[in-house]
Amino acid sequence: MNGATDVNGDMTAEKGILIDGKTLEQCTQSELLDSGITFVKKELITDLVATINYGHDKLEGLWLLDDNTICVANDNDFALIEKDNKLCQKILPGTETPEDDVIYSVKF
């Protein structure tokens, strides 16, 4: 997070850091920049859909295994969905594969 602004602020304050009376989450990007906040720089290192055909809704976990490998875990929301007022097995979109907990290891 080299060069990013530390926005931890006063951890005992009820609303945390305020900018013109607004919390950070309520501010626009322009308001944050105008107040002097520098964002974390980010860089795309892999596209999980293109690289491993990641078909889950979202990630639950992401960690660095070594200098060239990340691991990701999916969030299967208990592998259940509601359909016709019933709980059903969640199926990955575009497949017949039931949703399951999976940890992927991806080289970049």
N, C-alpha and C positions, 0 to 999 in steps of 0.2 A: 504494500500500500504506500509505496514510496511517493511522497509529495501530496498525498491526500490529506484533507483537513480532518482532524480528530473532532468528531461531533458528539463524543460521550457527554460532555457538559456536566452540569450539576446533577448527579444521580439521585439526589434527594428532592429535586424540584418536581412539583406535581406534573408539569407538562414538558419538562426537559428544556432544551434550547428553544427560544422563540425568536422569530424574525418578524418584526413589525406585528407582533401579537399573534403570529401563526406558528404552529409546530412545523418541524421540517417536512413532515408528510403532507401538510396542507399547502406547502409552497410550490410554486412552479420552478422549473429548471432555471429560468431567467432570474427569479427572485433569489434562488440559492447562489447562483453565480455572482449576481450583483452584491450579495452580502459578503463575498470573499471566500465562499466555500469552493474548494477544489475537489473534484470527484476522483474516485479511484480509477486508474487506467485499466482497461481490460483488453484482452486479446483472444480471439477465437483460436483454440488449439485443435479442436476436432468438432465435427458435426456428427452427433450420435445417430441420427436417423440415417445419414449416408454411410457412416462407418460400420455400424453394427445393426442396422435396421431396427433401431429402438422404437418400439411401437406403443410404449406405455404412455399414460396421460402426463405424468410428471416424475421428477426425481425426488427421492427421499433423502439420499445421502450422496456426497461427493468427497473424495479424498485423494491425495497424492500418494501413490505407492512408492514411486521413485522418480528420478529426474525426467523420465520419459513415459511414465505410465500413470493414468488416473483410474480409479475405480468408481463406479456409480451403482447405486441401488435404487430400484424403482419403488414407487409408492402405490401399492395395489388396492388401497382403501378396503382392506379385508377381502379383496377379490369378489365383492358383492355389488350388485346394482339393483335398483328397484325397477321392475317391469310389470305392468298390469297389477300394481299394488301387491306384488310378491317380491321377495328377495331371491335373486337369481345369480348364478355363477357369472362373473364378468369375463367376457371374451375380448381378446386383443382386436382392435379395429382392423378390418380387412383380412382376418384370419379365422380359423376355427380353433385357435389355441387359447385355452383357459388362462386368464391372468394368474400370475404366481409371483412370489418374491424371487427376485433374481439379482445377483451381483455381477456386474460386467467389469472386466479389466480391459482397458483400451490403451494401446501404445500410440504415442504421437511424436 
